[in-house]
């Protein structure tokens, strides 16, 4: 299991947006979907009630480096079914 590392920007965004760090970790460990942004950058997504939590991270060899996270109501825009 890869180590999860939060950069300061991610920690600031979590606090600012009222997202629990443990919930972000849960999304990384058990996502509903993972979107590929680039070779390394990915977005783990999980539907929580009627909203989508998106966690942006860099997939390194031995770790997942969390860049940012946010909650959106635009579920159909982002989540593939």
PyMOL Python script that loads the backbone (N, CA, C, O; Angstrom):
from pymol import cmd

cmd.read_pdbstr("""\
ATOM      1  N   UNK A   1       0.841  -1.178   0.000  1.00  0.00           N
ATOM      2  CA  UNK A   1       0.000   0.000   0.000  1.00  0.00           C
ATOM      3  C   UNK A   1       0.893   1.251   0.000  1.00  0.00           C
ATOM      4  O   UNK A   1       1.800   1.384   0.822  1.00  0.00           O
ATOM      5  N   UNK A   2       0.617   2.150  -0.930  1.00  0.00           N
ATOM      6  CA  UNK A   2       1.424   3.369  -1.055  1.00  0.00           C
ATOM      7  C   UNK A   2       1.168   4.336   0.105  1.00  0.00           C
ATOM      8  O   UNK A   2       0.063   4.412   0.643  1.00  0.00           O
ATOM      9  N   UNK A   3       2.205   5.060   0.466  1.00  0.00           N
ATOM     10  CA  UNK A   3       2.110   6.094   1.485  1.00  0.00           C
ATOM     11  C   UNK A   3       1.359   7.288   0.890  1.00  0.00           C
ATOM     12  O   UNK A   3       1.539   7.617  -0.282  1.00  0.00           O
ATOM     13  N   UNK A   4       0.522   7.930   1.697  1.00  0.00           N
ATOM     14  CA  UNK A   4      -0.198   9.123   1.247  1.00  0.00           C
ATOM     15  C   UNK A   4       0.426  10.342   1.916  1.00  0.00           C
ATOM     16  O   UNK A   4       0.526  10.419   3.140  1.00  0.00           O
ATOM     17  N   UNK A   5       0.846  11.302   1.074  1.00  0.00           N
ATOM     18  CA  UNK A   5       1.509  12.516   1.546  1.00  0.00           C
ATOM     19  C   UNK A   5       0.683  13.722   1.098  1.00  0.00           C
ATOM     20  O   UNK A   5       0.304  13.818  -0.069  1.00  0.00           O
ATOM     21  N   UNK A   6       0.408  14.633   2.019  1.00  0.00           N
ATOM     22  CA  UNK A   6      -0.336  15.849   1.705  1.00  0.00           C
ATOM     23  C   UNK A   6       0.622  17.033   1.652  1.00  0.00           C
ATOM     24  O   UNK A   6       1.312  17.309   2.634  1.00  0.00           O
ATOM     25  N   UNK A   7       0.677  17.742   0.515  1.00  0.00           N
ATOM     26  CA  UNK A   7       1.469  18.968   0.478  1.00  0.00           C
ATOM     27  C   UNK A   7       0.686  20.045   1.227  1.00  0.00           C
ATOM     28  O   UNK A   7      -0.508  19.880   1.476  1.00  0.00           O
ATOM     29  N   UNK A   8       1.340  21.133   1.583  1.00  0.00           N
ATOM     30  CA  UNK A   8       0.692  22.184   2.364  1.00  0.00           C
ATOM     31  C   UNK A   8      -0.525  22.770   1.641  1.00  0.00           C
ATOM     32  O   UNK A   8      -1.544  23.057   2.269  1.00  0.00           O
ATOM     33  N   UNK A   9      -0.417  22.946   0.338  1.00  0.00           N
ATOM     34  CA  UNK A   9      -1.545  23.482  -0.435  1.00  0.00           C
ATOM     35  C   UNK A   9      -2.783  22.606  -0.241  1.00  0.00           C
ATOM     36  O   UNK A   9      -3.885  23.120  -0.049  1.00  0.00           O
ATOM     37  N   UNK A  10      -2.601  21.293  -0.292  1.00  0.00           N
ATOM     38  CA  UNK A  10      -3.717  20.363  -0.111  1.00  0.00           C
ATOM     39  C   UNK A  10      -4.313  20.503   1.295  1.00  0.00           C
ATOM     40  O   UNK A  10      -5.533  20.536   1.454  1.00  0.00           O
ATOM     41  N   UNK A  11      -3.464  20.585   2.294  1.00  0.00           N
ATOM     42  CA  UNK A  11      -3.950  20.740   3.669  1.00  0.00           C
ATOM     43  C   UNK A  11      -4.731  22.045   3.829  1.00  0.00           C
ATOM     44  O   UNK A  11      -5.757  22.083   4.509  1.00  0.00           O
ATOM     45  N   UNK A  12      -4.245  23.100   3.206  1.00  0.00           N
ATOM     46  CA  UNK A  12      -4.941  24.388   3.253  1.00  0.00           C
ATOM     47  C   UNK A  12      -6.307  24.299   2.581  1.00  0.00           C
ATOM     48  O   UNK A  12      -7.291  24.816   3.110  1.00  0.00           O
ATOM     49  N   UNK A  13      -6.375  23.645   1.414  1.00  0.00           N
ATOM     50  CA  UNK A  13      -7.646  23.512   0.685  1.00  0.00           C
ATOM     51  C   UNK A  13      -8.639  22.650   1.465  1.00  0.00           C
ATOM     52  O   UNK A  13      -9.830  22.959   1.508  1.00  0.00           O
ATOM     53  N   UNK A  14      -8.153  21.567   2.083  1.00  0.00           N
ATOM     54  CA  UNK A  14      -9.032  20.722   2.892  1.00  0.00           C
ATOM     55  C   UNK A  14      -9.662  21.536   4.014  1.00  0.00           C
ATOM     56  O   UNK A  14     -10.872  21.476   4.232  1.00  0.00           O
ATOM     57  N   UNK A  15      -8.841  22.291   4.717  1.00  0.00           N
ATOM     58  CA  UNK A  15      -9.332  23.100   5.833  1.00  0.00           C
ATOM     59  C   UNK A  15     -10.308  24.162   5.338  1.00  0.00           C
ATOM     60  O   UNK A  15     -11.384  24.341   5.909  1.00  0.00           O
ATOM     61  N   UNK A  16      -9.928  24.858   4.283  1.00  0.00           N
ATOM     62  CA  UNK A  16     -10.744  25.926   3.710  1.00  0.00           C
ATOM     63  C   UNK A  16     -12.116  25.401   3.251  1.00  0.00           C
ATOM     64  O   UNK A  16     -13.127  26.093   3.374  1.00  0.00           O
ATOM     65  N   UNK A  17     -12.133  24.175   2.723  1.00  0.00           N
ATOM     66  CA  UNK A  17     -13.367  23.606   2.151  1.00  0.00           C
ATOM     67  C   UNK A  17     -14.106  22.680   3.108  1.00  0.00           C
ATOM     68  O   UNK A  17     -15.121  22.090   2.740  1.00  0.00           O
ATOM     69  N   UNK A  18     -13.603  22.550   4.337  1.00  0.00           N
ATOM     70  CA  UNK A  18     -14.276  21.738   5.343  1.00  0.00           C
ATOM     71  C   UNK A  18     -14.281  20.250   5.026  1.00  0.00           C
ATOM     72  O   UNK A  18     -15.235  19.540   5.342  1.00  0.00           O
ATOM     73  N   UNK A  19     -13.204  19.784   4.397  1.00  0.00           N
ATOM     74  CA  UNK A  19     -13.098  18.371   4.036  1.00  0.00           C
ATOM     75  C   UNK A  19     -12.172  17.682   5.033  1.00  0.00           C
ATOM     76  O   UNK A  19     -11.045  18.127   5.250  1.00  0.00           O
ATOM     77  N   UNK A  20     -12.642  16.613   5.627  1.00  0.00           N
ATOM     78  CA  UNK A  20     -11.870  15.850   6.596  1.00  0.00           C
ATOM     79  C   UNK A  20     -10.730  15.107   5.887  1.00  0.00           C
ATOM     80  O   UNK A  20     -10.941  14.472   4.853  1.00  0.00           O
ATOM     81  N   UNK A  21      -9.540  15.191   6.445  1.00  0.00           N
ATOM     82  CA  UNK A  21      -8.368  14.531   5.860  1.00  0.00           C
ATOM     83  C   UNK A  21      -8.583  13.022   5.748  1.00  0.00           C
ATOM     84  O   UNK A  21      -8.177  12.412   4.760  1.00  0.00           O
ATOM     85  N   UNK A  22      -9.212  12.424   6.744  1.00  0.00           N
ATOM     86  CA  UNK A  22      -9.468  10.980   6.723  1.00  0.00           C
ATOM     87  C   UNK A  22     -10.415  10.599   5.589  1.00  0.00           C
ATOM     88  O   UNK A  22     -10.289   9.519   5.012  1.00  0.00           O
ATOM     89  N   UNK A  23     -11.362  11.480   5.268  1.00  0.00           N
ATOM     90  CA  UNK A  23     -12.274  11.233   4.155  1.00  0.00           C
ATOM     91  C   UNK A  23     -11.519  11.263   2.829  1.00  0.00           C
ATOM     92  O   UNK A  23     -11.785  10.448   1.946  1.00  0.00           O
ATOM     93  N   UNK A  24     -10.583  12.192   2.685  1.00  0.00           N
ATOM     94  CA  UNK A  24      -9.751  12.262   1.480  1.00  0.00           C
ATOM     95  C   UNK A  24      -8.923  10.985   1.330  1.00  0.00           C
ATOM     96  O   UNK A  24      -8.775  10.468   0.223  1.00  0.00           O
ATOM     97  N   UNK A  25      -8.391  10.483   2.425  1.00  0.00           N
ATOM     98  CA  UNK A  25      -7.622   9.235   2.405  1.00  0.00           C
ATOM     99  C   UNK A  25      -8.511   8.071   1.984  1.00  0.00           C
ATOM    100  O   UNK A  25      -8.095   7.210   1.209  1.00  0.00           O
ATOM    101  N   UNK A  26      -9.739   8.052   2.501  1.00  0.00           N
ATOM    102  CA  UNK A  26     -10.694   7.002   2.137  1.00  0.00           C
ATOM    103  C   UNK A  26     -10.972   7.007   0.632  1.00  0.00           C
ATOM    104  O   UNK A  26     -11.071   5.949   0.012  1.00  0.00           O
ATOM    105  N   UNK A  27     -11.097   8.199   0.052  1.00  0.00           N
ATOM    106  CA  UNK A  27     -11.334   8.314  -1.387  1.00  0.00           C
ATOM    107  C   UNK A  27     -10.138   7.769  -2.167  1.00  0.00           C
ATOM    108  O   UNK A  27     -10.317   7.095  -3.181  1.00  0.00           O
ATOM    109  N   UNK A  28      -8.933   8.054  -1.707  1.00  0.00           N
ATOM    110  CA  UNK A  28      -7.730   7.542  -2.372  1.00  0.00           C
ATOM    111  C   UNK A  28      -7.624   6.018  -2.269  1.00  0.00           C
ATOM    112  O   UNK A  28      -7.209   5.356  -3.221  1.00  0.00           O
ATOM    113  N   UNK A  29      -7.995   5.475  -1.131  1.00  0.00           N
ATOM    114  CA  UNK A  29      -7.895   4.027  -0.906  1.00  0.00           C
ATOM    115  C   UNK A  29      -9.007   3.240  -1.598  1.00  0.00           C
ATOM    116  O   UNK A  29      -8.794   2.099  -2.009  1.00  0.00           O
ATOM    117  N   UNK A  30     -10.206   3.849  -1.731  1.00  0.00           N
ATOM    118  CA  UNK A  30     -11.352   3.137  -2.296  1.00  0.00           C
ATOM    119  C   UNK A  30     -12.193   4.075  -3.169  1.00  0.00           C
ATOM    120  O   UNK A  30     -13.329   4.392  -2.814  1.00  0.00           O
ATOM    121  N   UNK A  31     -11.649   4.522  -4.305  1.00  0.00           N
ATOM    122  CA  UNK A  31     -12.380   5.462  -5.154  1.00  0.00           C
ATOM    123  C   UNK A  31     -13.484   4.772  -5.959  1.00  0.00           C
ATOM    124  O   UNK A  31     -13.417   3.574  -6.236  1.00  0.00           O
ATOM    125  N   UNK A  32     -14.496   5.555  -6.327  1.00  0.00           N
ATOM    126  CA  UNK A  32     -15.510   5.061  -7.263  1.00  0.00           C
ATOM    127  C   UNK A  32     -14.947   5.100  -8.679  1.00  0.00           C
ATOM    128  O   UNK A  32     -15.331   4.298  -9.531  1.00  0.00           O
ATOM    129  N   UNK A  33     -14.033   6.039  -8.922  1.00  0.00           N
ATOM    130  CA  UNK A  33     -13.452   6.223 -10.243  1.00  0.00           C
ATOM    131  C   UNK A  33     -12.125   6.972 -10.096  1.00  0.00           C
ATOM    132  O   UNK A  33     -11.940   7.734  -9.147  1.00  0.00           O
ATOM    133  N   UNK A  34     -11.212   6.753 -11.032  1.00  0.00           N
ATOM    134  CA  UNK A  34      -9.952   7.498 -11.065  1.00  0.00           C
ATOM    135  C   UNK A  34      -9.793   8.045 -12.480  1.00  0.00           C
ATOM    136  O   UNK A  34      -9.815   7.302 -13.461  1.00  0.00           O
ATOM    137  N   UNK A  35      -9.634   9.357 -12.555  1.00  0.00           N
ATOM    138  CA  UNK A  35      -9.463  10.042 -13.829  1.00  0.00           C
ATOM    139  C   UNK A  35      -7.975  10.322 -14.041  1.00  0.00           C
ATOM    140  O   UNK A  35      -7.277  10.729 -13.112  1.00  0.00           O
ATOM    141  N   UNK A  36      -7.501  10.106 -15.250  1.00  0.00           N
ATOM    142  CA  UNK A  36      -6.100  10.355 -15.568  1.00  0.00           C
ATOM    143  C   UNK A  36      -5.965  11.745 -16.183  1.00  0.00           C
ATOM    144  O   UNK A  36      -6.497  12.004 -17.263  1.00  0.00           O
ATOM    145  N   UNK A  37      -5.261  12.629 -15.502  1.00  0.00           N
ATOM    146  CA  UNK A  37      -5.035  13.990 -15.987  1.00  0.00           C
ATOM    147  C   UNK A  37      -3.802  14.057 -16.883  1.00  0.00           C
ATOM    148  O   UNK A  37      -3.810  14.710 -17.927  1.00  0.00           O
ATOM    149  N   UNK A  38      -2.747  13.374 -16.457  1.00  0.00           N
ATOM    150  CA  UNK A  38      -1.501  13.307 -17.219  1.00  0.00           C
ATOM    151  C   UNK A  38      -0.833  11.986 -16.844  1.00  0.00           C
ATOM    152  O   UNK A  38      -1.452  11.136 -16.205  1.00  0.00           O
ATOM    153  N   UNK A  39       0.402  11.816 -17.233  1.00  0.00           N
ATOM    154  CA  UNK A  39       1.095  10.557 -16.948  1.00  0.00           C
ATOM    155  C   UNK A  39       1.121  10.227 -15.456  1.00  0.00           C
ATOM    156  O   UNK A  39       0.942   9.074 -15.063  1.00  0.00           O
ATOM    157  N   UNK A  40       1.344  11.241 -14.638  1.00  0.00           N
ATOM    158  CA  UNK A  40       1.411  11.026 -13.181  1.00  0.00           C
ATOM    159  C   UNK A  40       0.211  11.556 -12.425  1.00  0.00           C
ATOM    160  O   UNK A  40      -0.172  10.981 -11.406  1.00  0.00           O
ATOM    161  N   UNK A  41      -0.390  12.628 -12.891  1.00  0.00           N
ATOM    162  CA  UNK A  41      -1.470  13.276 -12.137  1.00  0.00           C
ATOM    163  C   UNK A  41      -2.797  12.566 -12.357  1.00  0.00           C
ATOM    164  O   UNK A  41      -3.213  12.306 -13.486  1.00  0.00           O
ATOM    165  N   UNK A  42      -3.452  12.260 -11.229  1.00  0.00           N
ATOM    166  CA  UNK A  42      -4.736  11.558 -11.259  1.00  0.00           C
ATOM    167  C   UNK A  42      -5.728  12.250 -10.331  1.00  0.00           C
ATOM    168  O   UNK A  42      -5.349  13.040  -9.466  1.00  0.00           O
ATOM    169  N   UNK A  43      -7.003  11.935 -10.529  1.00  0.00           N
ATOM    170  CA  UNK A  43      -8.053  12.457  -9.657  1.00  0.00           C
ATOM    171  C   UNK A  43      -8.906  11.281  -9.198  1.00  0.00           C
ATOM    172  O   UNK A  43      -9.600  10.652  -9.997  1.00  0.00           O
ATOM    173  N   UNK A  44      -8.845  10.994  -7.908  1.00  0.00           N
ATOM    174  CA  UNK A  44      -9.684   9.950  -7.317  1.00  0.00           C
ATOM    175  C   UNK A  44     -11.022  10.592  -6.959  1.00  0.00           C
ATOM    176  O   UNK A  44     -11.065  11.702  -6.430  1.00  0.00           O
ATOM    177  N   UNK A  45     -12.115   9.881  -7.254  1.00  0.00           N
ATOM    178  CA  UNK A  45     -13.440  10.444  -7.038  1.00  0.00           C
ATOM    179  C   UNK A  45     -14.320   9.460  -6.285  1.00  0.00           C
ATOM    180  O   UNK A  45     -14.237   8.248  -6.486  1.00  0.00           O
ATOM    181  N   UNK A  46     -15.167  10.003  -5.412  1.00  0.00           N
ATOM    182  CA  UNK A  46     -16.104   9.160  -4.674  1.00  0.00           C
ATOM    183  C   UNK A  46     -17.388   9.945  -4.443  1.00  0.00           C
ATOM    184  O   UNK A  46     -17.372  11.103  -4.025  1.00  0.00           O
ATOM    185  N   UNK A  47     -18.503   9.274  -4.731  1.00  0.00           N
ATOM    186  CA  UNK A  47     -19.812   9.870  -4.515  1.00  0.00           C
ATOM    187  C   UNK A  47     -20.157   9.768  -3.038  1.00  0.00           C
ATOM    188  O   UNK A  47     -20.145   8.682  -2.459  1.00  0.00           O
ATOM    189  N   UNK A  48     -20.463  10.907  -2.438  1.00  0.00           N
ATOM    190  CA  UNK A  48     -20.839  10.968  -1.028  1.00  0.00           C
ATOM    191  C   UNK A  48     -22.166  11.709  -0.965  1.00  0.00           C
ATOM    192  O   UNK A  48     -22.243  12.917  -1.191  1.00  0.00           O
ATOM    193  N   UNK A  49     -23.214  10.942  -0.648  1.00  0.00           N
ATOM    194  CA  UNK A  49     -24.592  11.445  -0.713  1.00  0.00           C
ATOM    195  C   UNK A  49     -24.847  11.907  -2.138  1.00  0.00           C
ATOM    196  O   UNK A  49     -24.769  11.083  -3.049  1.00  0.00           O
ATOM    197  N   UNK A  50     -25.141  13.157  -2.380  1.00  0.00           N
ATOM    198  CA  UNK A  50     -25.431  13.630  -3.737  1.00  0.00           C
ATOM    199  C   UNK A  50     -24.310  14.496  -4.299  1.00  0.00           C
ATOM    200  O   UNK A  50     -24.507  15.217  -5.277  1.00  0.00           O
ATOM    201  N   UNK A  51     -23.129  14.423  -3.675  1.00  0.00           N
ATOM    202  CA  UNK A  51     -21.988  15.230  -4.110  1.00  0.00           C
ATOM    203  C   UNK A  51     -20.783  14.337  -4.397  1.00  0.00           C
ATOM    204  O   UNK A  51     -20.709  13.194  -3.946  1.00  0.00           O
ATOM    205  N   UNK A  52     -19.848  14.890  -5.154  1.00  0.00           N
ATOM    206  CA  UNK A  52     -18.663  14.142  -5.546  1.00  0.00           C
ATOM    207  C   UNK A  52     -17.429  14.764  -4.903  1.00  0.00           C
ATOM    208  O   UNK A  52     -17.159  15.952  -5.078  1.00  0.00           O
ATOM    209  N   UNK A  53     -16.687  13.955  -4.161  1.00  0.00           N
ATOM    210  CA  UNK A  53     -15.416  14.412  -3.591  1.00  0.00           C
ATOM    211  C   UNK A  53     -14.320  14.011  -4.564  1.00  0.00           C
ATOM    212  O   UNK A  53     -14.176  12.835  -4.899  1.00  0.00           O
ATOM    213  N   UNK A  54     -13.546  14.997  -5.016  1.00  0.00           N
ATOM    214  CA  UNK A  54     -12.459  14.769  -5.976  1.00  0.00           C
ATOM    215  C   UNK A  54     -11.128  15.101  -5.292  1.00  0.00           C
ATOM    216  O   UNK A  54     -10.951  16.199  -4.764  1.00  0.00           O
ATOM    217  N   UNK A  55     -10.211  14.158  -5.306  1.00  0.00           N
ATOM    218  CA  UNK A  55      -8.902  14.330  -4.687  1.00  0.00           C
ATOM    219  C   UNK A  55      -7.848  14.253  -5.798  1.00  0.00           C
ATOM    220  O   UNK A  55      -7.673  13.217  -6.439  1.00  0.00           O
ATOM    221  N   UNK A  56      -7.156  15.367  -6.006  1.00  0.00           N
ATOM    222  CA  UNK A  56      -6.135  15.473  -7.054  1.00  0.00           C
ATOM    223  C   UNK A  56      -4.791  15.071  -6.446  1.00  0.00           C
ATOM    224  O   UNK A  56      -4.393  15.583  -5.400  1.00  0.00           O
ATOM    225  N   UNK A  57      -4.096  14.142  -7.123  1.00  0.00           N
ATOM    226  CA  UNK A  57      -2.813  13.676  -6.587  1.00  0.00           C
ATOM    227  C   UNK A  57      -1.841  13.272  -7.695  1.00  0.00           C
ATOM    228  O   UNK A  57      -2.235  12.981  -8.825  1.00  0.00           O
ATOM    229  N   UNK A  58      -0.565  13.266  -7.333  1.00  0.00           N
ATOM    230  CA  UNK A  58       0.480  12.761  -8.213  1.00  0.00           C
ATOM    231  C   UNK A  58       0.786  11.333  -7.773  1.00  0.00           C
ATOM    232  O   UNK A  58       1.073  11.082  -6.603  1.00  0.00           O
ATOM    233  N   UNK A  59       0.722  10.413  -8.711  1.00  0.00           N
ATOM    234  CA  UNK A  59       0.973   9.005  -8.428  1.00  0.00           C
ATOM    235  C   UNK A  59       2.462   8.721  -8.604  1.00  0.00           C
ATOM    236  O   UNK A  59       2.941   8.499  -9.716  1.00  0.00           O
ATOM    237  N   UNK A  60       3.173   8.733  -7.494  1.00  0.00           N
ATOM    238  CA  UNK A  60       4.616   8.471  -7.496  1.00  0.00           C
ATOM    239  C   UNK A  60       4.858   6.968  -7.343  1.00  0.00           C
ATOM    240  O   UNK A  60       3.922   6.211  -7.087  1.00  0.00           O
ATOM    241  N   UNK A  61       6.093   6.545  -7.498  1.00  0.00           N
ATOM    242  CA  UNK A  61       6.427   5.125  -7.414  1.00  0.00           C
ATOM    243  C   UNK A  61       6.024   4.503  -6.078  1.00  0.00           C
ATOM    244  O   UNK A  61       5.469   3.404  -6.043  1.00  0.00           O
ATOM    245  N   UNK A  62       6.305   5.209  -4.980  1.00  0.00           N
ATOM    246  CA  UNK A  62       6.013   4.646  -3.662  1.00  0.00           C
ATOM    247  C   UNK A  62       5.048   5.479  -2.824  1.00  0.00           C
ATOM    248  O   UNK A  62       4.842   5.189  -1.645  1.00  0.00           O
ATOM    249  N   UNK A  63       4.457   6.514  -3.425  1.00  0.00           N
ATOM    250  CA  UNK A  63       3.537   7.353  -2.659  1.00  0.00           C
ATOM    251  C   UNK A  63       2.497   8.023  -3.554  1.00  0.00           C
ATOM    252  O   UNK A  63       2.635   8.086  -4.776  1.00  0.00           O
ATOM    253  N   UNK A  64       1.464   8.515  -2.902  1.00  0.00           N
ATOM    254  CA  UNK A  64       0.441   9.328  -3.552  1.00  0.00           C
ATOM    255  C   UNK A  64       0.551  10.711  -2.920  1.00  0.00           C
ATOM    256  O   UNK A  64       0.302  10.875  -1.725  1.00  0.00           O
ATOM    257  N   UNK A  65       0.925  11.709  -3.725  1.00  0.00           N
ATOM    258  CA  UNK A  65       1.140  13.059  -3.209  1.00  0.00           C
ATOM    259  C   UNK A  65      -0.106  13.888  -3.524  1.00  0.00           C
ATOM    260  O   UNK A  65      -0.373  14.227  -4.677  1.00  0.00           O
ATOM    261  N   UNK A  66      -0.862  14.205  -2.467  1.00  0.00           N
ATOM    262  CA  UNK A  66      -2.118  14.922  -2.630  1.00  0.00           C
ATOM    263  C   UNK A  66      -1.837  16.399  -2.885  1.00  0.00           C
ATOM    264  O   UNK A  66      -1.131  17.057  -2.121  1.00  0.00           O
ATOM    265  N   UNK A  67      -2.412  16.905  -3.984  1.00  0.00           N
ATOM    266  CA  UNK A  67      -2.217  18.279  -4.415  1.00  0.00           C
ATOM    267  C   UNK A  67      -3.376  19.159  -3.970  1.00  0.00           C
ATOM    268  O   UNK A  67      -3.167  20.285  -3.520  1.00  0.00           O
ATOM    269  N   UNK A  68      -4.610  18.642  -4.096  1.00  0.00           N
ATOM    270  CA  UNK A  68      -5.794  19.414  -3.752  1.00  0.00           C
ATOM    271  C   UNK A  68      -6.987  18.479  -3.619  1.00  0.00           C
ATOM    272  O   UNK A  68      -6.899  17.295  -3.943  1.00  0.00           O
ATOM    273  N   UNK A  69      -8.103  19.020  -3.141  1.00  0.00           N
ATOM    274  CA  UNK A  69      -9.347  18.255  -3.041  1.00  0.00           C
ATOM    275  C   UNK A  69     -10.504  19.240  -3.006  1.00  0.00           C
ATOM    276  O   UNK A  69     -10.386  20.348  -2.482  1.00  0.00           O
ATOM    277  N   UNK A  70     -11.616  18.813  -3.572  1.00  0.00           N
ATOM    278  CA  UNK A  70     -12.815  19.648  -3.522  1.00  0.00           C
ATOM    279  C   UNK A  70     -14.057  18.800  -3.699  1.00  0.00           C
ATOM    280  O   UNK A  70     -14.000  17.671  -4.189  1.00  0.00           O
ATOM    281  N   UNK A  71     -15.182  19.369  -3.289  1.00  0.00           N
ATOM    282  CA  UNK A  71     -16.484  18.718  -3.412  1.00  0.00           C
ATOM    283  C   UNK A  71     -17.273  19.478  -4.464  1.00  0.00           C
ATOM    284  O   UNK A  71     -17.290  20.708  -4.481  1.00  0.00           O
ATOM    285  N   UNK A  72     -17.931  18.720  -5.346  1.00  0.00           N
ATOM    286  CA  UNK A  72     -18.742  19.345  -6.386  1.00  0.00           C
ATOM    287  C   UNK A  72     -20.120  18.684  -6.451  1.00  0.00           C
ATOM    288  O   UNK A  72     -20.279  17.509  -6.119  1.00  0.00           O
ATOM    289  N   UNK A  73     -21.098  19.457  -6.881  1.00  0.00           N
ATOM    290  CA  UNK A  73     -22.437  18.912  -7.092  1.00  0.00           C
ATOM    291  C   UNK A  73     -22.608  18.469  -8.545  1.00  0.00           C
ATOM    292  O   UNK A  73     -23.642  17.904  -8.901  1.00  0.00           O
ATOM    293  N   UNK A  74     -21.615  18.720  -9.376  1.00  0.00           N
ATOM    294  CA  UNK A  74     -21.675  18.377 -10.803  1.00  0.00           C
ATOM    295  C   UNK A  74     -21.237  16.925 -11.025  1.00  0.00           C
ATOM    296  O   UNK A  74     -20.258  16.653 -11.720  1.00  0.00           O
ATOM    297  N   UNK A  75     -21.978  16.016 -10.422  1.00  0.00           N
ATOM    298  CA  UNK A  75     -21.639  14.598 -10.448  1.00  0.00           C
ATOM    299  C   UNK A  75     -21.587  14.062 -11.871  1.00  0.00           C
ATOM    300  O   UNK A  75     -20.614  13.409 -12.247  1.00  0.00           O
ATOM    301  N   UNK A  76     -22.605  14.323 -12.658  1.00  0.00           N
ATOM    302  CA  UNK A  76     -22.671  13.759 -14.016  1.00  0.00           C
ATOM    303  C   UNK A  76     -21.575  14.296 -14.931  1.00  0.00           C
ATOM    304  O   UNK A  76     -21.209  13.645 -15.909  1.00  0.00           O
ATOM    305  N   UNK A  77     -21.057  15.470 -14.622  1.00  0.00           N
ATOM    306  CA  UNK A  77     -19.972  16.047 -15.427  1.00  0.00           C
ATOM    307  C   UNK A  77     -18.669  15.254 -15.255  1.00  0.00           C
ATOM    308  O   UNK A  77     -17.905  15.093 -16.207  1.00  0.00           O
ATOM    309  N   UNK A  78     -18.424  14.766 -14.047  1.00  0.00           N
ATOM    310  CA  UNK A  78     -17.139  14.152 -13.739  1.00  0.00           C
ATOM    311  C   UNK A  78     -17.146  12.629 -13.579  1.00  0.00           C
ATOM    312  O   UNK A  78     -16.174  11.966 -13.942  1.00  0.00           O
ATOM    313  N   UNK A  79     -18.223  12.076 -13.046  1.00  0.00           N
ATOM    314  CA  UNK A  79     -18.228  10.649 -12.718  1.00  0.00           C
ATOM    315  C   UNK A  79     -18.756   9.826 -13.869  1.00  0.00           C
ATOM    316  O   UNK A  79     -19.887  10.012 -14.316  1.00  0.00           O
ATOM    317  N   UNK A  80     -17.926   8.910 -14.347  1.00  0.00           N
ATOM    318  CA  UNK A  80     -18.336   7.999 -15.419  1.00  0.00           C
ATOM    319  C   UNK A  80     -19.109   6.850 -14.806  1.00  0.00           C
ATOM    320  O   UNK A  80     -18.697   6.288 -13.792  1.00  0.00           O
ATOM    321  N   UNK A  81     -20.199   6.511 -15.402  1.00  0.00           N
ATOM    322  CA  UNK A  81     -21.030   5.401 -14.891  1.00  0.00           C
ATOM    323  C   UNK A  81     -21.042   4.262 -15.855  1.00  0.00           C
ATOM    324  O   UNK A  81     -21.684   3.243 -15.600  1.00  0.00           O
TER     325      UNK A  81
END
""", "prot")
cmd.dss("prot")
cmd.show_as("cartoon", "prot")
cmd.util.cbc("prot")
cmd.orient("prot")
